[in-house]
Amino acid sequence: MKKLIKWIIPAKDKLQHYYLWSVAFFAMVYLFDIIQKFTGFYISDWYAFGVVICTALWKEVYHDWYCKKGTPEVKDFVAGVAIAFLYMIKTL
């Protein structure tokens, strides 16, 4: 039973990844909207998605694995890009 509960409820670390990359993604989307409103220059939300994917991947591969400053985990990467991925699926 404990194993099931542990699997369902994410660890604090995963929630931190989720919130950090979510805030970064939506801040970029909002910034791109402001730029479009004031300059008329359109920047796609896909750029924000790409930045979140690249930085989350960089954090896991370079910072955690290569520099050995943390524990690289696929779950951290997935938690980091989950909300951005769902947002982009919604906008298709």
C-alpha positions in Angstrom: 0.0 0.0 0.0 2.8 2.4 0.8 4.4 1.7 -2.5 1.1 2.6 -4.3 0.7 5.9 -2.3 4.3 6.8 -3.0 3.8 6.2 -6.7 0.6 8.3 -6.7 1.8 11.3 -4.7 4.8 13.0 -6.3 7.9 13.7 -4.2 8.7 17.3 -3.2 11.5 17.3 -5.7 9.2 16.5 -8.6 6.8 19.2 -7.5 9.6 21.7 -7.4 10.6 20.8 -11.0 6.9 21.0 -12.0 6.4 24.5 -10.5 9.7 26.0 -11.6 9.4 25.0 -15.3 5.6 25.9 -15.3 6.3 29.4 -14.1 9.2 29.8 -16.6 6.9 28.6 -19.4 3.9 30.8 -18.6 6.2 33.8 -18.0 7.6 33.4 -21.5 4.2 32.9 -23.0 3.0 36.1 -21.2 6.1 38.0 -22.3 5.6 36.9 -25.9 2.0 38.2 -25.8 3.2 41.6 -24.4 5.8 41.8 -27.2 3.1 41.1 -29.8 0.7 43.6 -28.3 3.2 46.5 -28.3 5.3 45.8 -31.3 3.0 43.6 -33.5 5.9 41.0 -33.7 4.5 37.5 -33.2 6.5 35.0 -31.3 5.0 31.5 -31.2 4.4 29.7 -27.9 6.4 26.9 -29.5 9.6 28.9 -28.7 8.7 29.0 -25.0 8.1 25.2 -25.2 11.4 24.7 -26.9 13.2 26.8 -24.2 11.6 24.8 -21.4 12.5 21.5 -23.0 16.1 22.5 -23.7 16.7 24.0 -20.2 15.1 21.1 -18.4 17.2 18.7 -20.5 20.3 20.7 -19.9 19.7 20.7 -16.1 19.3 16.9 -16.0 22.1 16.0 -18.4 24.8 18.7 -17.8 24.2 19.9 -14.2 23.1 16.7 -12.6 24.8 14.0 -14.7 27.9 15.5 -16.2 28.9 17.9 -13.3 27.6 15.4 -10.7 25.8 18.2 -8.8 22.6 16.3 -8.4 20.8 13.0 -9.3 19.7 12.9 -13.0 16.2 11.4 -13.3 13.9 11.1 -16.2 11.0 11.7 -13.8 12.4 15.1 -13.0 12.5 16.0 -16.7 9.0 14.7 -17.3 7.7 16.7 -14.3 9.4 19.8 -15.6 7.9 19.7 -19.0 4.5 18.2 -18.3 2.5 21.4 -18.0 4.1 23.0 -21.0 3.5 19.8 -23.0 -0.2 19.7 -22.0 -0.6 23.4 -22.8 0.9 22.9 -26.3 -1.3 19.9 -26.9 -4.3 22.0 -25.9 -3.4 24.7 -28.4 -3.1 22.4 -31.4 
